[in-house]
């Protein structure tokens, strides 16, 4: 490869909010990738698990590698501001600012990701990433409106955008070109999802408006009772998509790991990314 490839790993916190297995897995990913992003629950209990996990990772000395997700929905502006300042004081410098799935906005919430991004920018000291949707957001009024909203997030202080997962490379390339034409020149980081199961993929895609192409259905059809083959094909498919993106000038991949750490490390190594840690994660040691 002619240029260095960066990779970020996305994980979700364990049901307990923290565990030695989770922390060990994140430490291994952090040693290989540029960052490990930790998702943030929309509900009260989900948020508590996320904050517990992040605090545990900070205590283990990983603040500089954490990208903490933060959602605007279902929290007051004051709650979000206090949490962001607390994370900043603990050394966290990356935040993924999201609208989040929630009921109607109340008067005391940040109404959208752009407003949340602006508030985080005013606090200062964060590298803020936001979300974008190459195939279109399911609730978007139009592509033009969606592009305008993405531009507002960048104008508010975002430094990069991470895409929803996709499998058609052409959709990403077209979206990247559209962003450039709209005056957006910040990085548009492709998000890739290794497949855990075909059924799960379809359920996930239906919830976020992503497409599952026919060739992918054909590749994984009939493997419901063969998880080892699914795992092998999943890694191979993700590496192939990454290679095609890299050939198109992409130098940063965001991996939605689903806490399948062993697969994530295999994909990274196939792309020539080994970091500083060569530890092997066994199946029992996957992030819980």
Secondary structure, DSSP 8 states (H G I E B T S, - for coil): --S--EEEEEE---TTS--HHHHHHHHHHHHHSSEEEE---SSHHHHHHHHHHHHHHHHTT-GGGEEEEEE-TTS-HHHHHHHHHHHHHTT--EEEEE--S-SS--TTS--SHHHHHHHHHHH---EEEEEE-TT--TT-S-HHHHHHHHHHHHHTT--EEEE---S-HHHHHHHHHHHHHTT--SEEEEEEE--S-HHHHHHHHHHHT----HHHHHHHTT-TT-HHHHHHHHHHHHHHHHHHHHHTT--EEEEE-TT-HHHHHHHHHHTT--TT------GGGS--
